[in-house]
């Protein structure tokens, strides 16, 4: 995939699925963390490539986190998502165990995965890419 396409796909994924800047109620500022949560491994893989190749994230600061039900094998899923995301297992944060499955939908057998990267400078770089994306689409 060429870098221009990856740049715009990554921006679009973040616009649709990412956690936006939010107020930090512990202080007077904002949390500038780039986060994307999804259960589709293809989306996670693409966003991981975007962070690495376009944002040029400091990969030692990129974290992974799983959200799973108790009947799933945590260690097996950590290995799976580590391979998908290219995030070393030692950089995974504590797994969140969900309490009960709802009957409204069938949960993913792979759980849900979150990529988290905190860096204000790179967050602002992402915002510039998103602005460029909207201008290029003729929306702004």
PyMOL commands that set and color helices and strands:
alter all, ss='L'
color gray80, all
select helices_A, chain A and resi 3-17+41-55+59-61+74-85+89-91+120-136
alter helices_A, ss='H'
color red, helices_A
select strands_A, chain A and resi 18-19+22-23+30-31+33-38+63-69+96-98+112-118
alter strands_A, ss='S'
color yellow, strands_A
deselect
rebuild
show_as cartoon
